[in-house]
Amino acid sequence: MDEERWPTEWLRGVLELCVLAVVAEDETYGYAVIQRLRAAGLGTVKGGTLYPVLARLETEGLLTSSWRDGDNGPGRKYYVVTPAGRAALHDRADGWRAFTSRAGRLLVPRTVDA
């Protein structure tokens, strides 16, 4: 299956919100977030892009993290959404839907009267 390739600026505009949504689904770690974003059809997000987003969300108090030993490998940093993160997700998702709806109305083909 070929992976959809979205313009970088589109993904940049929504990545933080999508990462927050993925972590809000369940406690998770970075590589699992990358897999979930890819499964959702957003393409492959590299660690060098993802981990700064996770760090920003944690700095904002929207996520917390903890290190855990790996089962047969290195430890993993797990992320959990905070109550403030759930509230931010709700508010930002509402804003994103309003924004994309308005932008979408501009992109509807219109007929031109001659």
N, C-alpha and C positions, 0 to 999 in steps of 0.2 A: 504494500500500500504506500503510495507516495504521500509525503508529508506536505501539508499546506504551508506555503511560505507567505507570511503576512509582512507588510511593510514594517520596518523596525519601529518607526514612530507610533504606529498603532499599538503595538505590543507594549512599548514604553509607557503609553498613556494609560493602560489598563492593568499592567502587570502587578503593581502593588495591591490593587483591589482584588485581583484574582488570587494572589498569594494569601492574602488575609482570608479570603473565602475558603481556600483549601485547608488552611490551618484550623479554621472554625469548624470544618467537618469532623475533625478528630485530631488528637495529638499526633504529630508527625515529625519527620526529620527531612533535611534538605533534599536528598536524592528522591525520596518519595514524593515531595512537592513537585520536583521536575517531572517525574513520571506521570503524576496526576494532571499537570498542565498539558503535557503531550497527549495524554489520553483524551483530554477535553478538546483537542484539536487546535491548540495554540502554538504548536511546534515545539522544538527543543530549545529550552532555556538553559544556558550554560551556568555552571556554578559561579563564575565570575560576575554574572548578572544577578543571579538569585540571592547569593549570600549578603551582598550589600542591602538588598531590599529587606531581607529578614532582620538584619541589624538595625535598619532605620525603624522598622515596625516595633522592634523591641525597645529601642531608645525612646520612641513615642509612647511607650507603655501599653501598646496594643497586643503585644505577645510577651510571653516569658519563655525562658529556655532552661534546660538542665541537661547535663552530660550523663550518659549511661554507658556501662561497659557493653561491648559488642559480644554476641554469642560465640563467634569464632573468628573474630577480627577486631578491628579498632572500635573504639567507643563512638557513639553518635550523640549529636546534640539534638534533643527533641524540643519542639516548639508547641506551645499551647496558647490559645487565644485568651485574653483577659476579658472581664466584663466591659471594660472601656473599648476593647477591640471589637466585641460583638456590637456595641452601640455604633462605633465608627463604621463597621461593615454595613450595618443597616442604613445609616445616613448616606454613606458614600455610594452604596449600590443604588439607592433612590436617586441620588444626584446623577449618577452615570446613566441610568435608564432615561431620565428626563433629557439629559444632554444628547444621547444617541437618538432619541425620538425626534428631537428638534433638528438635529443634523440630517437625519433620515428624510425629514419632510423637504429639505432643500435638495436632496438628491433624487427625488421622484421625477422621472421624465415628464416634461410638460410639453404640450403642443403649442406651437406658435401660430397665432392667427396671422394670415397673410394680408 
